[in-house]
């Protein structure tokens, strides 16, 4: 069984939580496919990209350098599917092969939770909050930098959340 050690997208190493690399046979055509569980941050960064230069280091020391198409896979965890057509299947004889008629795709989500992923890389989202405050607090808030306010609100919510969940 072939195991992926590292993956780089356009030269940038990507942290992944699980993977499956295999040959997919579809009407006598063969694709090399790499399914990756990634963070929500990575998924967001690459979800609108169509093609990437991918460098894959296998655990046996081999390197694969390919231009691969990018597709988002549905599921409970953030997943990318990278694929490219290959001409010579002989170069990939030790890879798992999956035929179109089979539904024997590896389950790479097993044993991983969204909470596990967020412990490694927590995504940030922008949110607008409208509150009614006394004028002296409004003046103080307007005098603060956005980054400082964001940090204060984040810390307040975490503290409140912690106290609330006791």
DSSP file (Angstrom, degrees, kcal/mol; ACC not computed):
  #  RESIDUE AA STRUCTURE BP1 BP2  ACC     N-H-->O    O-->H-N    N-H-->O    O-->H-N    TCO  KAPPA ALPHA  PHI   PSI    X-CA   Y-CA   Z-CA
    1    1 A X              0   0    0      0, 0.0     2,-0.4     0, 0.0    94,-0.1   0.000 360.0 360.0 360.0 134.9    0.0    0.0    0.0
    2    2 A X        -     0   0    0     92,-0.3     2,-0.4    19,-0.2    19,-0.3  -0.676 360.0-163.6 -87.2 133.2    1.3    3.4   -1.0
    3    3 A X        -     0   0    0     -2,-0.4    56,-2.7    17,-0.1     2,-0.4  -0.964  14.4-133.7-121.8 134.6    1.5    6.1    1.8
    4    4 A X  E     -A   58   0A   0     -2,-0.4    54,-0.3    54,-0.2     3,-0.1  -0.721  20.0-179.6 -87.2 130.3    1.8    9.8    1.2
    5    5 A X  E     +     0   0A   0     52,-3.6     2,-0.3    -2,-0.4    53,-0.2   0.875  66.8   1.2 -94.5 -49.6    4.4   11.5    3.4
    6    6 A X  E     -A   57   0A   0     51,-1.4    51,-2.6     9,-0.1     2,-0.4  -0.968  56.8-159.8-139.7 156.0    4.1   15.1    2.3
    7    7 A X  E     -A   56   0A   0      7,-0.5     7,-2.8    -2,-0.3     2,-0.4  -1.000   6.2-167.3-135.7 133.7    2.1   17.2   -0.2
    8    8 A X  E     -AB  55  13A   0     47,-2.4    47,-2.1    -2,-0.4     2,-0.6  -0.983   8.6-156.0-122.1 134.1    2.9   20.6   -1.6
    9    9 A X  E >  S-AB  54  12A   0      3,-2.8     3,-2.4    -2,-0.4    45,-0.2  -0.946  84.9 -22.6-105.3 117.0    0.5   22.8   -3.5
   10   10 A X  T 3  S-     0   0    0     43,-3.1    -1,-0.2    -2,-0.6    44,-0.1   0.871 131.4 -47.5  48.5  41.7    2.5   25.2   -5.8
   11   11 A X  T 3  S+     0   0    0     42,-0.4     2,-0.6     1,-0.2    -1,-0.3   0.307 115.3 115.1  87.9  -8.3    5.5   24.7   -3.6
   12   12 A X  E <   -B    9   0A   0     -3,-2.4    -3,-2.8     1,-0.0    -1,-0.2  -0.851  67.1-126.0-100.5 122.0    3.7   25.3   -0.2
   13   13 A X  E     -B    8   0A   0     -2,-0.6     2,-0.4    -5,-0.3    -5,-0.3  -0.445  24.5-149.4 -67.9 135.3    3.5   22.3    2.1
   14   14 A X        -     0   0    0     -7,-2.8     2,-0.5    -2,-0.2    -7,-0.5  -0.891   7.9-133.8-109.6 131.2    0.0   21.4    3.1
   15   15 A X        -     0   0    0     -2,-0.4    24,-0.5    -9,-0.1     2,-0.3  -0.726  30.6-178.1 -80.7 128.2   -0.9   19.9    6.5
   16   16 A X        -     0   0    0     -2,-0.5    22,-0.2    22,-0.1     3,-0.1  -0.933  26.3-153.5-127.1 155.3   -3.4   17.0    5.9
   17   17 A X  S    S-     0   0    0     20,-2.9     2,-0.3     1,-0.4    21,-0.1   0.719  77.6 -10.2-100.9 -27.0   -5.1   14.8    8.5
   18   18 A X  E     -C   37   0A   0     19,-0.7    19,-2.4     2,-0.0    -1,-0.4  -0.961  65.9-173.0-162.6 165.1   -5.6   11.7    6.4
   19   19 A X  E     -C   36   0A   0     -2,-0.3     2,-0.3    17,-0.2    17,-0.2  -0.973  17.3-154.0-155.9 165.9   -5.4   10.7    2.8
   20   20 A X  E     -C   35   0A   0     15,-1.9    15,-2.9    -2,-0.3     2,-0.4  -0.945  11.4-170.3-145.0 129.9   -6.0    8.1    0.1
   21   21 A X  E     +C   34   0A   0    -19,-0.3    75,-0.6    -2,-0.3     2,-0.3  -0.987  25.8 141.1-121.7 131.7   -4.0    7.8   -3.1
   22   22 A X  E     -Cd  33  96A   0     11,-2.3    11,-3.1    -2,-0.4     2,-0.5  -0.963  51.1-101.4-159.9 168.1   -5.2    5.5   -5.8
   23   23 A X  E     -Cd  32  97A   0     73,-3.1    75,-3.2    -2,-0.3     2,-0.6  -0.908  32.0-156.3-101.8 127.2   -5.7    4.8   -9.5
   24   24 A X  E     -Cd  31  98A   0      7,-3.0     7,-2.4    -2,-0.5     2,-0.5  -0.923   4.0-153.7-108.0 122.0   -9.3    5.3  -10.7
   25   25 A X  E     +Cd  30  99A   0     73,-3.0    75,-1.8    -2,-0.6     2,-0.4  -0.846  18.4 171.6 -99.6 125.0  -10.3    3.4  -13.8
   26   26 A X  E >  S-C   29   0A   0      3,-2.8     3,-1.3    -2,-0.5    -2,-0.0  -0.921  71.2 -29.2-136.5 105.8  -13.1    5.0  -15.9
   27   27 A X  T 3  S-     0   0    0     -2,-0.4     3,-0.1     1,-0.3    -1,-0.1   0.922 124.6 -47.3  52.2  52.4  -13.9    3.5  -19.3
   28   28 A X  T 3  S+     0   0    0      1,-0.3     2,-0.4     0, 0.0    -1,-0.3   0.606 118.2 114.1  65.3  13.6  -10.3    2.3  -20.0
   29   29 A X  E <   -C   26   0A   0     -3,-1.3    -3,-2.8     2,-0.0     2,-0.5  -0.876  55.6-147.1-107.6 148.5   -9.0    5.7  -18.8
   30   30 A X  E     -CE  25  86A   0     56,-0.5    56,-2.8    -2,-0.4     2,-0.4  -0.959  12.7-172.5-122.6 132.4   -6.9    6.0  -15.7
   31   31 A X  E     -CE  24  85A   0     -7,-2.4    -7,-3.0    -2,-0.5     2,-0.6  -0.955  21.5-137.5-117.6 139.3   -6.7    8.8  -13.2
   32   32 A X  E     -CE  23  84A   0     52,-2.9    52,-1.7    -2,-0.4     2,-0.4  -0.864  32.9-168.4 -86.9 126.6   -4.3    9.2  -10.4
   33   33 A X  E     -CE  22  83A   0    -11,-3.1   -11,-2.3    -2,-0.6     2,-0.4  -0.951  17.9-170.3-125.0 140.6   -6.4   10.5   -7.5
   34   34 A X  E     -CE  21  82A   0     48,-2.8    48,-2.7    -2,-0.4     2,-0.5  -0.966   6.1-166.3-129.3 113.2   -5.4   11.9   -4.1
   35   35 A X  E     -CE  20  81A   0    -15,-2.9   -15,-1.9    -2,-0.4     2,-0.4  -0.865  13.3-173.1 -99.1 132.6   -8.1   12.5   -1.5
   36   36 A X  E     -CE  19  80A   0     44,-2.7    44,-2.3    -2,-0.5     2,-0.6  -0.983  26.1-144.6-129.9 135.7   -7.1   14.7    1.4
   37   37 A X  E     +CE  18  79A   0    -19,-2.4   -20,-2.9    -2,-0.4   -19,-0.7  -0.902  41.0 167.0 -89.1 121.4   -8.7   15.6    4.7
   38   38 A X        -     0   0    0     40,-2.1    40,-0.3    -2,-0.6   -22,-0.1  -0.673  37.8 -82.6-126.5 178.7   -7.5   19.2    5.2
   39   39 A X     >  -     0   0    0    -24,-0.5     4,-2.4    -2,-0.2     5,-0.2  -0.409  38.5-112.4 -79.5 163.7   -8.3   22.1    7.5
   40   40 A X  H  > S+     0   0    0     81,-0.4     4,-2.4     1,-0.2     5,-0.2   0.808 119.0  58.5 -63.6 -29.8  -11.2   24.5    6.7
   41   41 A X  H  > S+     0   0    0     80,-0.3     4,-2.0     2,-0.2    -1,-0.2   0.930 108.2  43.9 -65.9 -46.2   -8.6   27.2    6.1
   42   42 A X  H  > S+     0   0    0      2,-0.2     4,-1.9     1,-0.2    -2,-0.2   0.918 113.2  52.1 -64.7 -43.9   -6.9   25.1    3.4
   43   43 A X  H  X S+     0   0    0     -4,-2.4     4,-1.1     1,-0.2    -2,-0.2   0.924 110.7  47.5 -58.3 -45.7  -10.2   24.2    1.8
   44   44 A X  H  < S+     0   0    0     -4,-2.4     3,-0.3     1,-0.2     4,-0.3   0.887 110.8  52.6 -63.5 -39.4  -11.3   27.9    1.7
   45   45 A X  H  < S+     0   0    0     -4,-2.0    -1,-0.2     1,-0.2     3,-0.2   0.855 121.8  28.7 -65.3 -36.4   -7.9   28.9    0.1
   46   46 A X  H >< S+     0   0    0     -4,-1.9     3,-1.2     1,-0.1    -1,-0.2   0.353  88.5 100.3-110.3   5.6   -8.1   26.3   -2.7
   47   47 A X  T 3< S+     0   0    0     -4,-1.1    25,-0.2    -3,-0.3    -1,-0.1   0.765  90.1  41.3 -68.3 -23.3  -11.8   25.8   -3.3
   48   48 A X  T 3  S+     0   0    0     -4,-0.3     2,-0.4    -3,-0.2    -1,-0.3   0.359  91.6 104.8-103.6   6.0  -11.9   28.1   -6.3
   49   49 A X    <   -     0   0    0     -3,-1.2    21,-0.2     1,-0.1     3,-0.1  -0.709  49.5-168.2 -87.3 135.2   -8.6   26.9   -7.8
   50   50 A X        +     0   0    0     -2,-0.4    20,-2.2     1,-0.3     2,-0.3   0.864  68.6  17.3 -90.4 -39.8   -9.0   24.6  -10.9
   51   51 A X  E     - F   0  69A   0     18,-0.2     2,-0.3    31,-0.0    -1,-0.3  -0.975  62.0-175.4-136.8 147.6   -5.5   23.3  -11.2
   52   52 A X  E     - F   0  68A   0     16,-2.4    16,-2.7    -2,-0.3     2,-0.7  -0.980  32.3-118.2-138.4 151.1   -2.4   23.1   -9.0
   53   53 A X  E     - F   0  67A   0     -2,-0.3   -43,-3.1    14,-0.2     2,-0.4  -0.842  42.9-163.0 -85.2 117.5    1.2   21.9   -9.4
   54   54 A X  E     -AF   9  66A   0     12,-3.6    12,-2.7    -2,-0.7     2,-0.5  -0.883  17.9-166.5-112.2 131.8    1.4   19.1   -6.8
   55   55 A X  E     -AF   8  65A   0    -47,-2.1   -47,-2.4    -2,-0.4     2,-0.5  -0.981  12.2-171.4-113.4 122.4    4.5   17.6   -5.3
   56   56 A X  E     -AF   7  64A   0      8,-2.9     8,-2.6    -2,-0.5     2,-0.6  -0.963   8.8-160.5-118.6 122.3    3.8   14.3   -3.5
   57   57 A X  E     -AF   6  63A   0    -51,-2.6   -52,-3.6    -2,-0.5   -51,-1.4  -0.901  13.4-152.2-100.4 124.0    6.4   12.6   -1.4
   58   58 A X  E >   -A    4   0A   0      4,-3.0     3,-2.0    -2,-0.6   -54,-0.2  -0.582  26.1-112.9 -92.0 158.3    5.7    8.9   -0.8
   59   59 A X  T 3  S+     0   0    0    -56,-2.7   -55,-0.1     1,-0.3    -1,-0.1   0.683 115.3  62.0 -66.9 -16.2    6.9    7.1    2.3
   60   60 A X  T 3  S-     0   0    0    -57,-0.3    -1,-0.3     2,-0.1   -56,-0.1   0.359 123.5-101.2 -89.4   7.0    9.2    4.9    0.1
   61   61 A X  S <  S+     0   0    0     -3,-2.0    -2,-0.1     1,-0.3     2,-0.1   0.286  78.5 134.2  96.6 -10.3   11.1    8.1   -1.0
   62   62 A X        -     0   0    0     -5,-0.1    -4,-3.0     1,-0.0     2,-0.4  -0.413  41.7-149.9 -72.5 150.4    9.5    8.5   -4.4
   63   63 A X  E     -F   57   0A   0     -6,-0.2     2,-0.5    -2,-0.1    -6,-0.2  -0.976   5.0-161.0-119.9 135.4    8.4   12.0   -5.6
   64   64 A X  E     -F   56   0A   0     -8,-2.6    -8,-2.9    -2,-0.4     2,-0.6  -0.980   4.4-170.3-114.2 124.8    5.5   12.6   -7.9
   65   65 A X  E     +F   55   0A   0     -2,-0.5     2,-0.3   -10,-0.2   -10,-0.2  -0.960  25.6 152.3-116.6 113.4    5.3   16.0   -9.6
   66   66 A X  E     -F   54   0A   0    -12,-2.7   -12,-3.6    -2,-0.6     2,-0.6  -0.936  49.9-124.4-141.1 155.5    2.0   16.6  -11.4
   67   67 A X  E     -F   53   0A   0     -2,-0.3     2,-0.3   -14,-0.2   -14,-0.2  -0.941  45.2-175.6 -98.0 119.9   -0.4   19.2  -12.5
   68   68 A X  E     -F   52   0A   0    -16,-2.7   -16,-2.4    -2,-0.6    16,-0.2  -0.891  26.3-121.3-124.4 149.1   -3.7   18.1  -10.9
   69   69 A X  E     -FG  51  83A   0     14,-3.2    14,-1.8    -2,-0.3     2,-0.4  -0.554  29.2-135.6 -80.3 150.6   -7.3   19.2  -11.1
   70   70 A X  E     + G   0  82A   0    -20,-2.2     2,-0.3    12,-0.2    12,-0.2  -0.918  26.0 170.7-115.3 134.3   -8.9   20.3   -7.8
   71   71 A X  E     - G   0  81A   0     10,-1.9    10,-3.3    -2,-0.4     2,-0.5  -0.998  30.2-127.2-140.4 142.3  -12.4   19.3   -6.6
   72   72 A X  E     - G   0  80A   0     -2,-0.3     2,-0.4     8,-0.2     8,-0.2  -0.761  24.4-146.3 -87.2 130.5  -14.1   19.7   -3.3
   73   73 A X  E     - G   0  79A   0      6,-1.9     6,-0.6    -2,-0.5     2,-0.1  -0.824  14.7-123.3 -98.0 136.2  -15.6   16.5   -1.9
   74   74 A X        +     0   0    0     -2,-0.4     2,-0.3     4,-0.1     3,-0.1  -0.438  57.3 107.4 -72.7 151.6  -18.8   16.6    0.1
   75   75 A X  S    S-     0   0    0     -2,-0.1     4,-0.1     1,-0.1     0, 0.0  -0.942  81.3 -78.6 163.3-178.6  -18.7   15.1    3.6
   76   76 A X  S    S+     0   0    0     -2,-0.3     2,-0.3     2,-0.1    -1,-0.1   0.693 112.8  52.2 -81.8 -17.6  -18.7   16.1    7.2
   77   77 A X  S    S-     0   0    0     -3,-0.1     2,-0.4    36,-0.0   -38,-0.1  -0.831 101.7 -91.6-115.7 155.0  -15.0   17.0    7.1
   78   78 A X        +     0   0    0    -40,-0.3   -40,-2.1    -2,-0.3     2,-0.4  -0.522  55.2 177.1 -68.6 121.3  -13.2   19.4    4.7
   79   79 A X  E     -EG  37  73A   0     -6,-0.6    -6,-1.9    -2,-0.4     2,-0.4  -0.976  20.9-162.3-132.6 140.0  -11.9   17.2    1.8
   80   80 A X  E     -EG  36  72A   0    -44,-2.3   -44,-2.7    -2,-0.4     2,-0.5  -0.941   6.5-156.5-115.6 143.3  -10.1   17.9   -1.4
   81   81 A X  E     -EG  35  71A   0    -10,-3.3   -10,-1.9    -2,-0.4     2,-0.4  -0.985  11.1-171.3-117.4 119.8   -9.9   15.5   -4.4
   82   82 A X  E     +EG  34  70A   0    -48,-2.7   -48,-2.8    -2,-0.5     2,-0.3  -0.914  14.3 167.4-109.7 135.9   -6.9   16.0   -6.7
   83   83 A X  E     +EG  33  69A   0    -14,-1.8   -14,-3.2    -2,-0.4     2,-0.3  -0.998  16.4 174.2-151.3 152.1   -6.8   14.1   -9.9
   84   84 A X  E     -E   32   0A   0    -52,-1.7   -52,-2.9    -2,-0.3     2,-0.2  -0.981  36.6-105.5-152.9 150.5   -5.0   13.9  -13.2
   85   85 A X  E     -E   31   0A   0     -2,-0.3     2,-0.4   -54,-0.2   -54,-0.3  -0.535  33.7-157.9 -75.8 141.3   -5.1   11.5  -16.1
   86   86 A X  E     -E   30   0A   0    -56,-2.8   -56,-0.5    -2,-0.2     3,-0.2  -0.944  13.7-163.2-122.0 146.4   -2.1    9.1  -16.5
   87   87 A X  S    S+     0   0    0     -2,-0.4     2,-0.8     1,-0.2    -1,-0.1   0.875  79.5  48.7 -91.6 -45.4   -1.0    7.3  -19.6
   88   88 A X    >   -     0   0    0      1,-0.2     3,-1.2     2,-0.0    -1,-0.2  -0.824  54.9-178.8-108.0 100.9    1.3    4.6  -18.3
   89   89 A X  G >  S+     0   0    0     -2,-0.8     3,-1.9     1,-0.2    -1,-0.2   0.697  74.9  79.6 -69.2 -18.4   -0.3    2.6  -15.4
   90   90 A X  G >  S+     0   0    0      1,-0.3     3,-1.2     2,-0.2    -1,-0.2   0.831  84.8  60.7 -57.9 -33.1    2.8    0.5  -15.2
   91   91 A X  G <  S+     0   0    0     -3,-1.2    -1,-0.3     1,-0.3    -2,-0.2   0.648 109.9  42.5 -68.9 -13.1    4.5    3.4  -13.2
   92   92 A X  G X  S+     0   0    0     -3,-1.9     3,-1.8    -4,-0.2    -1,-0.3  -0.078  70.1 130.7-124.4  32.3    1.7    3.0  -10.6
   93   93 A X  T <  S+     0   0    0     -3,-1.2    -1,-0.1     1,-0.3    -2,-0.1   0.732  73.2  53.8 -63.8 -23.2    1.5   -0.8  -10.2
   94   94 A X  T 3  S+     0   0    0     -3,-0.2   -92,-0.3    -4,-0.1    -1,-0.3   0.408  88.8 101.1 -92.9   3.4    1.7   -0.7   -6.4
   95   95 A X  S <  S-     0   0    0     -3,-1.8   -73,-0.1   -94,-0.1     2,-0.1  -0.599  84.3-101.7 -85.5 147.8   -1.2    1.8   -6.1
   96   96 A X  E     -d   22   0A   0    -75,-0.6   -73,-3.1    -2,-0.2     2,-0.5  -0.430  38.1-144.0 -62.1 140.0   -4.7    0.6   -5.1
   97   97 A X  E     -d   23   0A   0    -75,-0.2     2,-0.4    -2,-0.1   -73,-0.2  -0.942  15.3-171.4-115.0 133.5   -7.0    0.5   -8.1
   98   98 A X  E     -d   24   0A   0    -75,-3.2   -73,-3.0    -2,-0.5     2,-0.2  -0.983  12.5-146.0-122.7 130.3  -10.6    1.4   -8.0
   99   99 A X  E >   -d   25   0A   0     -2,-0.4     3,-1.2   -75,-0.2     5,-0.3  -0.649  23.2-117.6 -95.1 154.2  -13.0    0.8  -10.9
  100  100 A X  T 3  S+     0   0    0    -75,-1.8   -74,-0.1     1,-0.3    -1,-0.1   0.871 114.0  54.0 -55.8 -40.8  -15.9    3.1  -11.8
  101  101 A X  T 3  S+     0   0    0      2,-0.1    -1,-0.3    -3,-0.0     2,-0.2   0.694  97.7  80.4 -71.2 -18.8  -18.4    0.3  -11.2
  102  102 A X    <   -     0   0    0     -3,-1.2    -4,-0.0     1,-0.1     3,-0.0  -0.588  62.2-158.6 -87.8 149.5  -17.1   -0.3   -7.7
  103  103 A X        +     0   0    0     -2,-0.2     2,-0.5     1,-0.1    -1,-0.1  -0.193  53.7 125.0-114.5  40.9  -18.0    1.8   -4.8
  104  104 A X        +     0   0    0     -5,-0.3     2,-0.2     2,-0.0    -1,-0.1  -0.262  29.6 152.7 -96.5  44.2  -15.0    0.7   -2.9
  105  105 A X        -     0   0    0     -2,-0.5     2,-0.1     1,-0.1    -2,-0.0  -0.517  52.2-103.5 -76.2 142.8  -13.5    4.2   -2.1
  106  106 A X        -     0   0    0     -2,-0.2     2,-1.0     1,-0.1    -1,-0.1  -0.386  26.1-129.0 -65.0 141.0  -11.4    4.4    1.0
  107  107 A X        +     0   0    0      1,-0.2     3,-0.4    -2,-0.1    -1,-0.1  -0.794  33.5 170.7 -92.0  99.9  -13.1    6.1    4.0
  108  108 A X        +     0   0    0     -2,-1.0    -1,-0.2     1,-0.2   -71,-0.1   0.509  66.9  69.2 -90.0  -3.8  -10.6    8.8    5.0
  109  109 A X  S >  S+     0   0    0     -3,-0.1     3,-1.9     2,-0.1    -1,-0.2   0.690  70.4 116.0 -83.6 -19.1  -12.9   10.5    7.5
  110  110 A X  T 3  S+     0   0    0     -3,-0.4     3,-0.1     1,-0.3    -3,-0.0  -0.248  82.9   8.9 -59.4 129.8  -13.0    7.6    9.9
  111  111 A X  T 3  S+     0   0    0      1,-0.2     2,-0.4     0, 0.0    -1,-0.3   0.477 106.3 102.2  84.2   2.6  -11.4    8.5   13.3
  112  112 A X    <   -     0   0    0     -3,-1.9     2,-0.3     4,-0.0    -1,-0.2  -0.953  49.7-165.9-121.2 139.2  -11.1   12.2   12.7
  113  113 A X     >  -     0   0    0     -2,-0.4     4,-1.7     1,-0.1     5,-0.1  -0.832  33.9-117.9-118.6 160.8  -13.4   15.0   14.0
  114  114 A X  H  > S+     0   0    0     -2,-0.3     4,-2.6     1,-0.2     5,-0.2   0.850 117.4  58.3 -61.7 -34.7  -13.8   18.6   13.0
  115  115 A X  H  > S+     0   0    0      2,-0.2     4,-1.3     1,-0.2    -1,-0.2   0.892 103.2  52.3 -62.8 -39.6  -12.8   19.5   16.5
  116  116 A X  H  > S+     0   0    0      1,-0.2     4,-0.7     2,-0.2     3,-0.2   0.914 111.4  46.9 -60.9 -43.1   -9.5   17.6   16.0
  117  117 A X  H >X S+     0   0    0     -4,-1.7     4,-2.2     1,-0.2     3,-1.0   0.913 109.4  52.8 -65.8 -43.7   -8.9   19.6   12.8
  118  118 A X  H 3< S+     0   0    0     -4,-2.6    -1,-0.2     1,-0.3    -2,-0.2   0.724  98.8  64.5 -69.0 -20.8   -9.7   22.9   14.5
  119  119 A X  H 3< S+     0   0    0     -4,-1.3    -1,-0.3    -3,-0.2    -2,-0.2   0.807 110.6  38.8 -67.0 -28.8   -7.2   22.2   17.2
  120  120 A X  H << S+     0   0    0     -3,-1.0     2,-0.3    -4,-0.7    -2,-0.2   0.875 137.5   6.3 -86.9 -44.0   -4.5   22.4   14.6
  121  121 A X     <  -     0   0    0     -4,-2.2     2,-0.5     2,-0.0   -81,-0.4  -0.835  67.2-163.0-148.6 104.6   -5.9   25.3   12.5
  122  122 A X        -     0   0    0     -2,-0.3     2,-0.1    -3,-0.2    -4,-0.1  -0.759  20.6-133.3 -89.5 123.8   -8.9   27.3   13.6
  123  123 A X        -     0   0    0     -2,-0.5     2,-0.4     1,-0.0    -2,-0.0  -0.468  12.8-141.0 -74.3 148.7  -10.5   29.3   10.8
  124  124 A X        -     0   0    0     -2,-0.1     2,-0.4     2,-0.0    -1,-0.0  -0.914  16.9-170.7-107.4 137.2  -11.4   33.0   11.4
  125  125 A X        -     0   0    0     -2,-0.4     2,-0.3     2,-0.0     0, 0.0  -0.959  23.5-119.7-124.5 145.2  -14.6   34.4   10.0
  126  126 A X        -     0   0    0     -2,-0.4     2,-0.4     2,-0.0    -2,-0.0  -0.678  32.9-179.0 -84.7 137.7  -15.6   38.0   10.0
  127  127 A X        -     0   0    0     -2,-0.3     2,-0.5     2,-0.0    -2,-0.0  -0.997  19.9-142.5-136.5 140.6  -18.8   38.9   11.8
  128  128 A X        -     0   0    0     -2,-0.4     2,-0.5     2,-0.0    -2,-0.0  -0.904  18.2-168.5-104.0 128.8  -20.6   42.2   12.2
  129  129 A X        -     0   0    0     -2,-0.5     2,-0.6     2,-0.0    -2,-0.0  -0.967   7.9-158.8-120.0 129.5  -22.2   42.8   15.6
  130  130 A X        +     0   0    0     -2,-0.5     2,-0.3     2,-0.0    -2,-0.0  -0.935  22.2 168.0-107.8 121.3  -24.6   45.7   16.3
  131  131 A X        -     0   0    0     -2,-0.6     2,-0.6     2,-0.0    -2,-0.0  -0.937  34.4-127.9-131.2 154.5  -24.9   46.6   19.9
  132  132 A X        +     0   0    0     -2,-0.3     2,-0.3     6,-0.0    -2,-0.0  -0.915  39.6 168.7-104.1 119.4  -26.5   49.5   21.8
  133  133 A X        -     0   0    0     -2,-0.6     2,-0.0     1,-0.0     5,-0.0  -0.870  41.1 -90.5-128.5 158.0  -24.0   51.1   24.2
  134  134 A X    >>  -     0   0    0     -2,-0.3     4,-2.1     1,-0.1     3,-0.8  -0.371  46.9-109.2 -62.3 151.3  -23.7   54.2   26.4
  135  135 A X  H 3> S+     0   0    0      1,-0.3     4,-2.5     2,-0.2     5,-0.2   0.815 116.8  56.9 -57.6 -36.2  -22.0   57.1   24.5
  136  136 A X  H 3> S+     0   0    0      1,-0.2     4,-1.8     2,-0.2    -1,-0.3   0.879 109.6  45.9 -66.4 -34.5  -18.8   56.9   26.6
  137  137 A X  H <> S+     0   0    0     -3,-0.8     4,-3.0     2,-0.2    -2,-0.2   0.881 110.6  53.6 -72.3 -37.7  -18.4   53.2   25.6
  138  138 A X  H  X S+     0   0    0     -4,-2.1     4,-2.6     2,-0.2    -2,-0.2   0.929 109.6  48.5 -59.8 -45.5  -19.1   54.0   22.0
  139  139 A X  H  X S+     0   0    0     -4,-2.5     4,-1.0     1,-0.2    -1,-0.2   0.915 112.8  47.7 -62.1 -43.1  -16.4   56.7   22.0
  140  140 A X  H >< S+     0   0    0     -4,-1.8     3,-0.6    -5,-0.2     4,-0.3   0.934 111.6  49.9 -63.0 -45.7  -14.0   54.3   23.6
  141  141 A X  H >< S+     0   0    0     -4,-3.0     3,-1.7     1,-0.2    -2,-0.2   0.911 107.9  53.7 -59.5 -43.9  -14.8   51.6   21.1
  142  142 A X  H 3< S+     0   0    0     -4,-2.6    -1,-0.2     1,-0.3    -2,-0.2   0.754 104.5  56.8 -64.2 -23.6  -14.3   54.0   18.1
  143  143 A X  T << S+     0   0    0     -4,-1.0    -1,-0.3    -3,-0.6     2,-0.2   0.506  93.2  89.2 -84.8  -4.8  -10.9   54.8   19.5
  144  144 A X  S <  S-     0   0    0     -3,-1.7     2,-0.2    -4,-0.3    -3,-0.0  -0.584  82.3-109.2 -94.7 155.3   -9.7   51.2   19.4
  145  145 A X     >  -     0   0    0     -2,-0.2     4,-2.4     1,-0.1     5,-0.2  -0.547  26.9-121.4 -77.3 148.3   -8.0   49.3   16.5
  146  146 A X  H  > S+     0   0    0      1,-0.2     4,-2.6     2,-0.2     5,-0.2   0.886 112.6  53.1 -58.0 -41.1  -10.1   46.7   14.9
  147  147 A X  H  > S+     0   0    0      1,-0.2     4,-2.0     2,-0.2    -1,-0.2   0.882 109.1  49.0 -64.9 -37.5   -7.5   44.0   15.7
  148  148 A X  H  > S+     0   0    0      2,-0.2     4,-2.4     1,-0.2    -1,-0.2   0.918 112.3  47.8 -67.6 -43.0   -7.6   44.9   19.4
  149  149 A X  H  X S+     0   0    0     -4,-2.4     4,-2.8     2,-0.2     5,-0.3   0.914 110.2  52.5 -63.5 -42.1  -11.4   44.8   19.5
  150  150 A X  H  X S+     0   0    0     -4,-2.6     4,-2.4     1,-0.2    -1,-0.2   0.925 111.0  47.0 -59.0 -45.0  -11.5   41.5   17.7
  151  151 A X  H  X S+     0   0    0     -4,-2.0     4,-2.5     2,-0.2    -1,-0.2   0.901 112.4  50.0 -64.3 -41.9   -9.0   40.0   20.2
  152  152 A X  H  X S+     0   0    0     -4,-2.4     4,-2.6     2,-0.2    -2,-0.2   0.926 112.9  45.7 -62.7 -45.8  -11.0   41.4   23.2
  153  153 A X  H  X S+     0   0    0     -4,-2.8     4,-2.8     2,-0.2     5,-0.2   0.916 112.3  51.6 -65.5 -42.6  -14.3   40.1   21.9
  154  154 A X  H  X S+     0   0    0     -4,-2.4     4,-2.6    -5,-0.3    -2,-0.2   0.937 112.5  45.2 -59.1 -47.8  -12.8   36.7   21.2
  155  155 A X  H  X S+     0   0    0     -4,-2.5     4,-2.4     2,-0.2    -2,-0.2   0.897 112.8  51.4 -64.0 -40.8  -11.3   36.5   24.7
  156  156 A X  H  X S+     0   0    0     -4,-2.6     4,-2.9     2,-0.2     5,-0.2   0.938 111.7  46.6 -61.2 -46.8  -14.6   37.6   26.3
  157  157 A X  H  X S+     0   0    0     -4,-2.8     4,-3.2     2,-0.2     5,-0.2   0.928 112.1  49.7 -64.3 -45.1  -16.6   35.0   24.4
  158  158 A X  H  X S+     0   0    0     -4,-2.6     4,-2.5    -5,-0.2    -1,-0.2   0.923 113.9  46.3 -59.4 -43.2  -14.2   32.2   25.2
  159  159 A X  H  X S+     0   0    0     -4,-2.4     4,-2.4     2,-0.2    -2,-0.2   0.930 115.7  45.1 -64.1 -46.0  -14.3   33.2   28.9
  160  160 A X  H  X S+     0   0    0     -4,-2.9     4,-2.7     2,-0.2    -2,-0.2   0.908 113.4  50.7 -63.3 -42.6  -18.1   33.5   28.9
  161  161 A X  H  X S+     0   0    0     -4,-3.2     4,-2.1    -5,-0.2    -2,-0.2   0.906 110.4  49.7 -62.1 -44.4  -18.4   30.2   27.0
  162  162 A X  H  < S+     0   0    0     -4,-2.5    -2,-0.2    -5,-0.2    -1,-0.2   0.931 114.3  44.1 -60.8 -47.8  -16.1   28.5   29.5
  163  163 A X  H >< S+     0   0    0     -4,-2.4     3,-1.0     1,-0.2    -2,-0.2   0.875 113.4  51.9 -64.8 -37.9  -18.1   29.8   32.5
  164  164 A X  H 3< S+     0   0    0     -4,-2.7    -1,-0.2     1,-0.2    -2,-0.2   0.855 108.2  50.9 -66.9 -37.0  -21.4   28.9   30.7
  165  165 A X  T 3<        0   0    0     -4,-2.1    -1,-0.2     1,-0.2    -2,-0.2   0.333 360.0 360.0 -87.9   7.6  -20.4   25.3   30.0
  166  166 A X    <         0   0    0     -3,-1.0    -1,-0.2    -4,-0.2    -2,-0.1   0.485 360.0 360.0 -78.7 360.0  -19.3   24.5   33.6
